[in-house]
């Protein structure tokens, strides 16, 4: 599995917009239930082995 790095660009209710920081991609719209509870806008995340982790 590939490791990907994101930043939370916007929180929209129960969803968050993630912007990839290590490659050029369209923003990802994802349910907050799949992310760590402590996220806020500008939180940096690592996606690896089907899990998001705050870095």
ABEGO torsion letter per residue (X at the ends): XBBBBBBBABBBEABBBBBBAABBBBBBBBBAAABBAABBBGBBBBBBGGBBBBX
